[in-house]
Amino acid sequence: MAGLTFAHHILLPKPSFFLHSPKSLTKATNGFNTFLRRHKSTQTISSALLELGGVQISKQDVVRDEPTNNVPDLIFTKLGLQLHRRDNHPLGILKNAIYEYFDSNYNNQFNKFDDLCPIVTTKENFDDVLVPADHVSRSYNDTYYIDAETVLRCHTSAHQADLLRKGYSNFLVTGDVYRRDSIDSTHYPVFHQMEGVRVFSPKDWYDSGMDGTLYAANDLKACLEGLARHLFGAVEMRWVDSYFPFTNPSFELEIYFQEKWLEVLGCGVMEQEILKRGGKTDNVAWAFGLGLERLAMVLFDIPDIRLFWSTDKRFTSQFTKGQLGIKFKPFSKYPPCYKDMSFWINDSFTENNLCEIVRGVAGDLAEEVQLIDNFTNKKGLTSHCYRITYRSMERSLTDDEINQLQGNVRDQVQRQMNVELR
Ligand code: DAH
């Protein structure tokens, strides 16, 4: 089970990779080409150009048949959609509600960014926020690489350092983020995050009698408790100590919702090194990151993460700009279809690779991929049995259609993963 999260159970219900031993990393071998340099040479070839954050992107810039590229076609089709910028979409409504909280409590001091290009360098995505060189999030199994030095951002924290260097001190960054992952109702390889950063100067904490770190941590907690009340009303909350490479101390906020403790966000006092590199040596800052789908699923009662991508009017017409309280009414539930497949795995097998193949074949018809049996025989061979659930959110699927999908999945799994089907 690989999940690219930076702390225990933070934005998605996955165990942290900090709890597992580090996996071996496939180091990319070639290339000093940055995206931008390559981008210039390919720009003229393409007819379908996306405009993102002032950068024009063509498919050839993102999906390439090279060993250092692991971006599938399906991911390219999501790049320009920017669900978080649609005022009538649950993610846009939630983003705007958070904006409203910051605007009214901080006198419009927060600069808001929601159109920064999701194509970033490994330096921005990892090094600038102090993610260690051997951290599992850097692996090709967890992150989409365009080339050895360019990725689809796996978190909005990728923009922290750059915005600090540009002189911003209070800002919110909302954007689509990309992670190779497993398949179930709360995981999708593209989702949305919002990052918040606030920088303090010595004069801010001087009169408080506290040191800068304690002052920032208290301010952070008060701010985020207020945000949670703004979104959820009078809820019970608790703070849990956590770990992130970019903050110290680090915390998670949990709220008690529908009889469960729900992780809402990760945050902390920014590592001094990040500020120092941004030219802010005497300052202290806080930062937080939250997953918009996670919160929107709870706030709008949305049962499956694939629905956010639906263009079905029965979904899209249920939401209205500015209305956070609306509960989604499921329009119908079509029957699921289960297909099992067993194979002997090899050393390079990963569940994320399997899921990538399933998504490539079945797209959003794949609802869940679940390991249901796992054993090792006397010869030391390990067998996995996976159950794939196929279901459309919008229509009934025919037996023929599903058999064909499953046949294709079996074919591709055998061919691409070199495993022995049983
Ligand atoms: N980047 C983290 C993640 O994707 C979330 C996060 C945690 C962002 C703590 C922050 C932070 O800015 O301070 O899991």
Residues whose N, C-alpha, C, O or C-beta is under 5 A from the ligand:
A	BS01	DAH	T5 F6 I10 C154 H155 S157 G196 F244 T247 G266 C267 G268 A287 F288 G289
